[in-house]
């Protein structure tokens, strides 16, 4: 009987979110629904309350470490791992549906800013672009702060060999709200140019993203995209 009650609740909540939109239900209901993907059976309401009590927002829940998630009563490792995949699924959805034939650099900058602007940890991406400014593909090369030592050259070479791009653009985000380059960013940009020369592909730019702004290392200029 208890399982039927939970099943009925899941059905009603799913229908409500389908009809009204997940943005129009309470944060607890939204997180309950998200937890359906990690817990195929049972009542997710108590767990949703415990998670929000600990992490305050859904964004913080999705960005929490596996260790922190599993420290919450009722959150098993398998459920936590499934929940942890959701941001990357959202990112894949965005990238696969985004316009990739850019007519100019502002459009490319807008795409990169929207990809990296809201991330809670620093991430370093490479973008392969052809001679018509068409985005051929992108790849996350590193998480955390990036310096010339940590640039994975073998993975970058693999990326180039798979796409045969004319240009490479690089981008990483700052989580402190400051879009201006650090000394490490300046050194890394010089190293990235040398790597591109060595690998026979043109360096387009190295972008830094933070607080809805994007800084072009190539131009030495900050853009704020609306």
Backbone as CSV, one residue per row, in Angstrom:
resi,resn,N_x,N_y,N_z,CA_x,CA_y,CA_z,C_x,C_y,C_z
1,UNK,0.821,-1.204,0.000,0.000,0.000,0.000,0.858,1.258,0.000
2,UNK,1.951,1.237,0.836,2.818,2.415,0.933,3.475,2.718,-0.405
3,UNK,3.901,1.661,-1.130,4.533,1.861,-2.427,3.545,2.464,-3.417
4,UNK,2.274,2.055,-3.352,1.252,2.626,-4.228,1.065,4.114,-3.955
5,UNK,1.093,4.485,-2.664,0.968,5.899,-2.300,2.106,6.700,-2.920
6,UNK,3.322,6.175,-2.809,4.483,6.865,-3.365,4.395,6.938,-4.882
7,UNK,3.935,5.842,-5.509,3.797,5.820,-6.961,2.793,6.856,-7.430
8,UNK,1.688,6.963,-6.721,0.673,7.956,-7.071,1.222,9.377,-6.914
9,UNK,1.980,9.585,-5.850,2.574,10.909,-5.635,3.554,11.255,-6.757
10,UNK,4.368,10.290,-7.145,5.314,10.521,-8.239,4.575,10.855,-9.533
11,UNK,3.503,10.138,-9.785,2.727,10.382,-10.997,2.128,11.782,-10.978
12,UNK,1.571,12.184,-9.845,0.949,13.509,-9.748,1.999,14.610,-9.886
13,UNK,3.158,14.419,-9.243,4.205,15.439,-9.319,4.769,15.534,-10.731
14,UNK,4.947,14.405,-11.379,5.447,14.403,-12.765,4.472,15.139,-13.678
15,UNK,3.196,14.857,-13.531,2.180,15.522,-14.358,2.145,17.023,-14.081
16,UNK,2.263,17.399,-12.803,2.263,18.813,-12.440,3.435,19.546,-13.090
17,UNK,4.621,18.952,-13.008,5.814,19.592,-13.579,5.739,19.619,-15.098
18,UNK,5.193,18.565,-15.688,5.048,18.540,-17.146,4.122,19.648,-17.627
19,UNK,3.029,19.840,-16.897,2.027,20.831,-17.323,2.423,22.259,-16.938
20,UNK,3.000,22.429,-15.754,3.260,23.777,-15.237,4.686,24.251,-15.467
21,UNK,5.618,23.319,-15.648,7.026,23.673,-15.759,7.710,23.560,-14.405
22,UNK,8.924,23.064,-14.401,9.626,22.835,-13.138,9.944,24.142,-12.433
23,UNK,10.002,25.239,-13.200,10.282,26.538,-12.591,9.090,27.096,-11.817
24,UNK,7.930,26.477,-11.963,6.715,26.982,-11.317,6.252,26.130,-10.136
25,UNK,7.103,25.244,-9.653,6.791,24.479,-8.449,7.785,24.890,-7.368
26,UNK,7.561,24.449,-6.149,8.462,24.813,-5.057,9.820,24.151,-5.255
27,UNK,10.833,24.681,-4.565,12.179,24.118,-4.685,12.215,22.682,-4.167
28,UNK,11.455,22.413,-3.128,11.404,21.037,-2.598,10.789,20.098,-3.634
29,UNK,9.685,20.516,-4.257,9.055,19.678,-5.278,9.994,19.457,-6.467
30,UNK,10.686,20.516,-6.861,11.619,20.382,-7.985,12.723,19.382,-7.649
31,UNK,13.272,19.475,-6.446,14.338,18.548,-6.061,13.804,17.136,-5.871
32,UNK,12.589,17.017,-5.338,11.940,15.694,-5.262,11.936,15.035,-6.640
33,UNK,11.506,15.800,-7.631,11.404,15.280,-8.997,12.783,14.907,-9.538
34,UNK,13.782,15.761,-9.298,15.136,15.466,-9.751,15.639,14.163,-9.134
35,UNK,15.281,13.936,-7.871,15.723,12.719,-7.181,15.069,11.457,-7.733
36,UNK,13.959,11.609,-8.453,13.352,10.437,-9.106,14.368,9.725,-9.992
37,UNK,15.284,10.505,-10.609,16.248,9.924,-11.544,17.335,9.145,-10.808
38,UNK,17.507,9.434,-9.530,18.493,8.702,-8.742,17.883,7.595,-7.907
39,UNK,16.609,7.792,-7.517,15.895,6.815,-6.687,14.610,6.409,-7.406
40,UNK,14.623,5.289,-8.104,13.468,4.899,-8.912,12.226,4.539,-8.107
41,UNK,12.370,4.323,-6.810,11.218,3.971,-5.979,11.296,4.711,-4.649
42,UNK,10.133,4.803,-4.020,10.090,5.359,-2.675,9.790,6.843,-2.631
43,UNK,9.762,7.369,-1.419,9.414,8.761,-1.168,10.690,9.598,-1.124
44,UNK,10.836,10.530,-2.052,12.041,11.357,-2.102,11.868,12.683,-1.359
45,UNK,10.673,12.936,-0.827,10.426,14.213,-0.161,11.320,14.438,1.060
46,UNK,11.445,13.473,1.970,12.319,13.696,3.134,13.773,13.960,2.739
47,UNK,14.262,13.228,1.728,15.638,13.428,1.273,15.803,14.811,0.659
48,UNK,14.802,15.255,-0.092,14.861,16.601,-0.690,14.972,17.657,0.404
49,UNK,14.196,17.497,1.473,14.262,18.448,2.585,15.644,18.427,3.254
50,UNK,16.194,17.230,3.451,17.504,17.136,4.106,18.602,17.760,3.241
51,UNK,18.528,17.531,1.943,19.535,18.084,1.036,19.477,19.613,1.007
52,UNK,18.264,20.156,0.948,18.133,21.619,0.922,18.529,22.244,2.258
53,UNK,18.293,21.527,3.327,18.718,22.034,4.635,20.244,22.134,4.693
54,UNK,20.927,21.162,4.113,22.394,21.138,4.159,23.018,22.055,3.117
55,UNK,22.478,22.025,1.867,23.138,22.724,0.768,22.452,24.034,0.352
56,UNK,21.263,24.295,0.876,20.539,25.562,0.704,19.843,25.723,-0.652
57,UNK,20.498,25.351,-1.765,19.887,25.516,-3.089,20.073,24.249,-3.924
58,UNK,19.230,24.100,-4.957,19.364,22.959,-5.875,20.700,23.016,-6.600
59,UNK,21.114,24.217,-6.974,22.405,24.367,-7.645,23.531,23.822,-6.787
60,UNK,23.501,24.130,-5.492,24.537,23.628,-4.589,24.472,22.116,-4.440
61,UNK,23.255,21.556,-4.484,23.109,20.099,-4.423,23.783,19.456,-5.626
62,UNK,23.494,19.966,-6.812,24.028,19.371,-8.039,25.534,19.558,-8.166
63,UNK,26.068,20.582,-7.512,27.503,20.846,-7.593,28.286,20.301,-6.403
64,UNK,27.580,19.675,-5.468,28.255,19.132,-4.284,29.110,17.927,-4.660
65,UNK,30.114,17.667,-3.856,30.972,16.510,-4.105,30.226,15.224,-3.762
66,UNK,30.700,14.133,-4.322,30.106,12.824,-4.039,30.167,12.531,-2.545
67,UNK,31.272,12.883,-1.923,31.439,12.639,-0.492,30.424,13.427,0.334
68,UNK,30.218,14.687,-0.027,29.264,15.512,0.719,27.831,15.024,0.516
69,UNK,27.515,14.609,-0.705,26.161,14.113,-0.969,25.869,12.846,-0.170
70,UNK,26.803,11.927,-0.173,26.557,10.648,0.504,26.595,10.784,2.027
71,UNK,26.998,11.945,2.517,26.957,12.162,3.965,25.541,12.463,4.459
72,UNK,24.610,12.717,3.522,23.223,13.008,3.869,22.448,11.701,3.994
73,UNK,21.715,11.548,5.062,20.925,10.341,5.308,19.980,10.060,4.142
74,UNK,20.047,8.838,3.607,19.166,8.442,2.522,19.767,8.601,1.141
75,UNK,20.935,9.249,1.050,21.592,9.448,-0.245,22.700,8.408,-0.406
76,UNK,22.385,7.352,-1.144,23.372,6.312,-1.406,24.331,6.731,-2.502
77,UNK,25.380,5.959,-2.674,26.417,6.310,-3.644,25.893,6.280,-5.076
78,UNK,25.092,5.265,-5.419,24.568,5.172,-6.777,23.665,6.363,-7.104
79,UNK,22.804,6.720,-6.160,21.931,7.876,-6.356,22.764,9.148,-6.521
80,UNK,23.770,9.304,-5.663,24.618,10.494,-5.726,25.339,10.581,-7.071
81,UNK,25.833,9.456,-7.573,26.535,9.468,-8.854,25.598,9.853,-9.993
82,UNK,24.351,9.354,-9.934,23.383,9.728,-10.973,23.082,11.220,-10.929
83,UNK,22.900,11.753,-9.722,22.619,13.172,-9.568,23.795,14.010,-10.074
84,UNK,25.014,13.528,-9.823,26.210,14.256,-10.239,26.349,14.342,-11.747
85,UNK,25.697,13.415,-12.491,25.786,13.454,-13.955,24.861,14.501,-14.575
86,UNK,23.885,14.996,-13.814,22.884,15.884,-14.399,23.474,17.180,-14.970
87,UNK,24.389,17.887,-14.272,24.944,19.104,-14.883,25.613,18.853,-16.228
88,UNK,26.319,17.717,-16.360,26.969,17.418,-17.639,25.937,17.085,-18.713
89,UNK,24.798,16.496,-18.315,23.716,16.234,-19.274,23.127,17.552,-19.757
90,UNK,22.913,18.491,-18.821,22.404,19.805,-19.202,23.380,20.507,-20.148
91,UNK,24.672,20.368,-19.857,25.702,20.990,-20.696,25.686,20.391,-22.092
92,UNK,25.542,19.071,-22.174,25.470,18.406,-23.475,24.248,18.877,-24.246
93,UNK,23.123,19.011,-23.559,21.894,19.500,-24.192,22.118,20.891,-24.770
94,UNK,22.769,21.752,-23.967,22.997,23.116,-24.437,23.917,23.126,-25.647
95,UNK,25.035,22.390,-25.553,26.014,22.418,-26.632,25.464,21.808,-27.913
96,UNK,24.681,20.735,-27.799,24.179,20.064,-28.995,23.095,20.877,-29.693
97,UNK,22.392,21.728,-28.931,21.329,22.533,-29.531,21.732,23.934,-29.886
98,UNK,22.930,24.350,-29.477,23.352,25.725,-29.717,23.742,25.937,-31.170
99,UNK,23.611,27.175,-31.611,24.046,27.555,-32.945,25.566,27.435,-33.020
100,UNK,26.080,26.724,-34.015,27.513,26.489,-34.087,28.153,27.094,-35.332
101,UNK,27.369,27.702,-36.190,27.917,28.388,-37.349,27.958,29.864,-37.023
102,UNK,29.099,30.328,-36.551,29.204,31.700,-36.095,29.637,32.595,-37.245
103,UNK,28.956,33.713,-37.381,29.287,34.644,-38.451,30.371,35.620,-38.026
104,UNK,30.603,35.734,-36.721,31.610,36.683,-36.240,32.088,36.269,-34.852
105,UNK,33.113,36.928,-34.378,33.680,36.613,-33.074,32.736,36.910,-31.906
106,UNK,31.919,37.993,-31.971,30.976,38.216,-30.872,30.048,37.028,-30.624
107,UNK,29.604,36.376,-31.690,28.728,35.212,-31.529,29.465,34.057,-30.872
108,UNK,30.728,33.881,-31.240,31.545,32.837,-30.621,31.765,33.148,-29.143
109,UNK,32.080,34.401,-28.834,32.280,34.788,-27.433,31.019,34.555,-26.616
110,UNK,29.869,34.866,-27.189,28.593,34.677,-26.489,28.382,33.205,-26.164
111,UNK,28.678,32.334,-27.118,28.528,30.890,-26.907,29.426,30.417,-25.768
112,UNK,30.679,30.847,-25.786,31.634,30.417,-24.771,31.254,30.965,-23.404
113,UNK,30.830,32.222,-23.356,30.432,32.813,-22.074,29.256,32.065,-21.467
114,UNK,28.253,31.762,-22.281,27.073,31.070,-21.770,27.411,29.652,-21.302
115,UNK,28.420,29.053,-21.907,28.824,27.701,-21.514,29.510,27.687,-20.151
116,UNK,30.328,28.697,-19.882,31.191,28.669,-18.697,30.775,29.625,-17.584
117,UNK,29.868,30.527,-17.857,29.601,31.633,-16.933,29.081,31.192,-15.574
118,UNK,28.256,30.161,-15.510,27.589,29.789,-14.262,28.263,28.639,-13.521
119,UNK,29.397,28.197,-14.002,30.046,27.049,-13.363,30.604,27.434,-11.995
120,UNK,30.528,26.494,-11.054,30.936,26.754,-9.676,32.405,26.424,-9.431
121,UNK,33.010,25.686,-10.337,34.435,25.389,-10.236,35.119,25.815,-11.523
122,UNK,36.428,26.077,-11.458,37.151,26.486,-12.660,37.289,25.303,-13.614
123,UNK,37.013,25.565,-14.894,37.149,24.541,-15.919,37.841,25.140,-17.132
124,UNK,38.597,24.324,-17.831,39.402,24.766,-18.964,38.966,23.996,-20.211
125,UNK,38.536,24.739,-21.238,38.004,24.140,-22.463,38.844,24.532,-23.671
126,UNK,38.838,23.661,-24.669,39.387,23.981,-25.980,38.254,23.871,-27.001
127,UNK,38.275,24.747,-28.004,37.267,24.776,-29.053,37.961,24.694,-30.407
128,UNK,37.534,23.731,-31.224,38.066,23.588,-32.574,37.162,24.295,-33.567
129,UNK,37.743,25.171,-34.384,36.960,26.048,-35.262,37.552,26.003,-36.662
130,UNK,36.684,25.975,-37.686,37.193,25.937,-39.055,37.354,27.351,-39.617
131,UNK,37.729,27.446,-40.879,38.048,28.739,-41.485,36.837,29.646,-41.629
132,UNK,35.615,29.087,-41.530,34.379,29.892,-41.632,33.779,30.188,-40.265
133,UNK,34.565,29.980,-39.219,34.125,30.179,-37.841,33.025,29.205,-37.430
134,UNK,33.023,28.039,-38.026,32.112,26.984,-37.603,32.758,26.206,-36.467
135,UNK,32.019,26.023,-35.383,32.517,25.245,-34.253,32.451,23.762,-34.597
136,UNK,33.597,23.137,-34.666,33.663,21.716,-35.010,33.485,20.833,-33.778
137,UNK,33.860,21.349,-32.630,33.729,20.573,-31.408,34.444,21.260,-30.267
138,UNK,34.188,20.787,-29.066,34.850,21.338,-27.883,35.144,20.194,-26.925
139,UNK,36.075,20.444,-26.022,36.425,19.422,-25.041,36.922,20.085,-23.760
140,UNK,36.488,19.568,-22.625,37.028,20.032,-21.351,38.357,19.332,-21.126
141,UNK,39.403,20.121,-20.974,40.741,19.566,-20.810,41.168,19.460,-19.353
142,UNK,40.591,20.300,-18.496,41.022,20.279,-17.100,39.979,20.930,-16.220
143,UNK,39.994,20.569,-14.958,39.194,21.230,-13.931,40.147,21.803,-12.893
144,UNK,39.795,22.947,-12.349,40.679,23.623,-11.423,41.523,24.646,-12.149
145,UNK,42.386,25.330,-11.434,43.204,26.369,-12.044,44.132,25.758,-13.085
146,UNK,44.376,26.517,-14.158,45.156,26.012,-15.287,46.472,26.764,-15.367
147,UNK,47.568,26.031,-15.493,48.852,26.650,-15.774,49.529,25.895,-16.904
148,UNK,50.670,26.391,-17.339,51.326,25.813,-18.509,51.730,24.362,-18.284
149,UNK,51.963,23.982,-17.033,52.380,22.611,-16.740,51.208,21.643,-16.860
150,UNK,50.012,22.113,-16.486,48.866,21.213,-16.411,48.125,21.050,-17.735
151,UNK,48.530,21.763,-18.776,47.856,21.639,-20.065,48.140,20.242,-20.633
152,UNK,47.116,19.428,-20.822,47.327,18.043,-21.281,47.611,17.989,-22.784
153,UNK,48.876,17.993,-23.135,49.264,18.096,-24.549,48.804,16.894,-25.371
154,UNK,48.889,15.707,-24.790,48.481,14.523,-25.551,46.994,14.578,-25.891
155,UNK,46.168,14.970,-24.913,44.734,15.072,-25.161,44.428,16.172,-26.166
156,UNK,45.185,17.258,-26.107,45.006,18.345,-27.069,45.364,17.870,-28.474
157,UNK,46.437,17.110,-28.602,46.834,16.557,-29.899,45.756,15.616,-30.428
158,UNK,45.199,14.790,-29.557,44.120,13.879,-29.947,42.910,14.663,-30.455
159,UNK,42.602,15.763,-29.765,41.478,16.619,-30.164,41.719,17.197,-31.558
160,UNK,42.926,17.682,-31.806,43.263,18.259,-33.112,43.188,17.204,-34.208
161,UNK,43.729,16.030,-33.937,43.738,14.966,-34.945,42.327,14.489,-35.291
162,UNK,41.415,14.556,-34.327,40.056,14.075,-34.577,39.207,15.084,-35.357
163,UNK,39.510,16.379,-35.204,38.658,17.410,-35.814,39.303,18.140,-36.990
164,UNK,40.626,18.175,-37.043,41.358,18.918,-38.068,40.896,20.385,-38.148
165,UNK,40.925,21.114,-37.043,40.459,22.506,-37.064,41.513,23.444,-37.667
166,UNK,41.039,24.588,-38.166,41.948,25.643,-38.606,42.445,26.480,-37.430
167,UNK,41.550,26.660,-36.453,41.865,27.488,-35.295,41.533,26.731,-34.003
168,UNK,42.246,27.094,-32.958,41.892,26.663,-31.613,41.639,27.893,-30.756
169,UNK,40.535,27.870,-30.019,40.260,28.878,-28.998,40.239,28.163,-27.655
170,UNK,40.728,28.821,-26.648,40.768,28.254,-25.310,39.963,29.159,-24.373
171,UNK,39.412,28.581,-23.333,38.639,29.380,-22.387,38.635,28.713,-21.031
172,UNK,38.677,29.537,-19.994,38.455,29.034,-18.648,37.734,30.110,-17.852
173,UNK,37.140,29.710,-16.774,36.353,30.631,-15.958,37.054,30.920,-14.651
174,UNK,36.819,32.121,-14.136,37.225,32.492,-12.783,35.989,32.468,-11.896
175,UNK,36.102,31.890,-10.737,34.938,31.798,-9.845,34.898,32.925,-8.815
176,UNK,35.893,33.810,-8.850,35.952,34.884,-7.856,35.322,36.187,-8.326
177,UNK,34.739,36.192,-9.542,34.087,37.392,-10.049,35.013,38.335,-10.795
178,UNK,36.316,38.043,-10.813,37.296,38.909,-11.481,37.650,38.319,-12.836
179,UNK,37.318,39.039,-13.890,37.537,38.518,-15.233,38.949,38.812,-15.751
180,UNK,39.693,39.672,-15.077,41.020,40.048,-15.562,42.007,38.903,-15.368
181,UNK,42.978,38.789,-16.272,43.912,37.658,-16.218,44.890,37.765,-15.060
182,UNK,45.241,36.632,-14.510,46.286,36.559,-13.494,47.632,36.396,-14.194
183,UNK,48.702,36.443,-13.421,50.028,36.200,-13.999,50.105,34.804,-14.601
184,UNK,49.462,33.848,-13.935,49.428,32.481,-14.454,48.702,32.412,-15.786
185,UNK,47.605,33.168,-15.925,46.855,33.190,-17.183,47.716,33.742,-18.327
186,UNK,48.512,34.746,-18.024,49.374,35.352,-19.045,50.438,34.354,-19.503
187,UNK,51.052,33.689,-18.542,52.060,32.672,-18.876,51.430,31.523,-19.652
188,UNK,50.254,31.095,-19.226,49.572,29.979,-19.889,49.214,30.325,-21.334
189,UNK,48.801,31.571,-21.569,48.443,31.994,-22.929,49.657,31.935,-23.847
190,UNK,50.797,32.392,-23.362,52.036,32.305,-24.148,52.363,30.857,-24.473
191,UNK,52.174,29.986,-23.484,52.444,28.564,-23.688,51.451,27.952,-24.683
192,UNK,50.198,28.353,-24.609,49.187,27.834,-25.537,49.506,28.224,-26.980
193,UNK,49.994,29.439,-27.165,50.388,29.875,-28.513,51.535,29.011,-29.040
194,UNK,52.497,28.718,-28.185,53.630,27.879,-28.585,53.168,26.462,-28.926
195,UNK,52.236,25.956,-28.135,51.711,24.611,-28.390,50.989,24.563,-29.734
196,UNK,50.179,25.582,-30.007,49.451,25.638,-31.287,50.436,25.672,-32.457
197,UNK,51.480,26.490,-32.342,52.498,26.554,-33.399,53.142,25.191,-33.612
198,UNK,53.460,24.520,-32.515,54.119,23.214,-32.605,53.210,22.160,-33.221
199,UNK,51.903,22.294,-32.991,50.947,21.302,-33.499,50.369,21.684,-34.859
200,UNK,50.790,22.817,-35.399,50.391,23.203,-36.747,48.967,23.710,-36.877
201,UNK,48.465,24.368,-35.837,47.120,24.940,-35.897,47.190,26.376,-35.375
202,UNK,46.325,27.238,-35.894,46.377,28.652,-35.524,45.700,28.908,-34.173
203,UNK,46.335,29.735,-33.389,45.781,30.160,-32.099,44.813,31.311,-32.351
204,UNK,43.546,31.129,-31.936,42.552,32.183,-32.137,42.496,33.122,-30.941
205,UNK,42.328,32.569,-29.736,42.249,33.408,-28.547,42.208,32.525,-27.304
206,UNK,42.446,33.163,-26.190,42.258,32.533,-24.879,41.330,33.450,-24.103
207,UNK,40.163,32.933,-23.743,39.135,33.736,-23.097,39.047,33.400,-21.610
208,UNK,38.776,34.428,-20.827,38.508,34.255,-19.402,37.095,34.739,-19.133
209,UNK,36.327,33.928,-18.404,34.911,34.230,-18.171,34.668,34.370,-16.679
210,UNK,33.923,35.400,-16.304,33.521,35.556,-14.907,32.468,36.654,-14.812
211,UNK,31.454,36.403,-14.005,30.457,37.424,-13.677,29.852,38.072,-14.922
212,UNK,29.441,37.227,-15.885,28.785,37.661,-17.119,29.688,38.514,-18.010
213,UNK,30.997,38.364,-17.846,31.944,39.090,-18.686,32.935,38.109,-19.280
214,UNK,33.512,38.485,-20.413,34.503,37.638,-21.063,35.679,38.511,-21.489
215,UNK,36.867,38.087,-21.104,38.084,38.835,-21.414,38.847,38.123,-22.518
216,UNK,39.199,38.859,-23.565,39.982,38.322,-24.671,41.463,38.585,-24.409
217,UNK,42.230,37.521,-24.228,43.666,37.673,-24.028,44.322,38.189,-25.308
218,UNK,43.774,37.839,-26.453,44.327,38.257,-27.728,44.178,39.758,-27.944
219,UNK,43.034,40.298,-27.508,42.743,41.716,-27.700,43.037,42.557,-26.459
220,UNK,43.202,41.900,-25.310,43.407,42.634,-24.080,42.186,43.475,-23.711
221,UNK,40.999,42.913,-23.945,39.769,43.684,-23.802,38.682,42.854,-23.148
222,UNK,37.877,43.515,-22.323,36.752,42.851,-21.655,35.450,43.158,-22.391
223,UNK,34.647,42.117,-22.607,33.313,42.280,-23.215,32.276,41.836,-22.206
224,UNK,31.195,42.585,-22.119,30.052,42.181,-21.297,28.899,41.917,-22.237
225,UNK,28.473,40.661,-22.277,27.435,40.277,-23.232,26.095,40.244,-22.552
226,UNK,25.126,40.899,-23.148,23.773,40.963,-22.582,22.982,39.737,-22.985
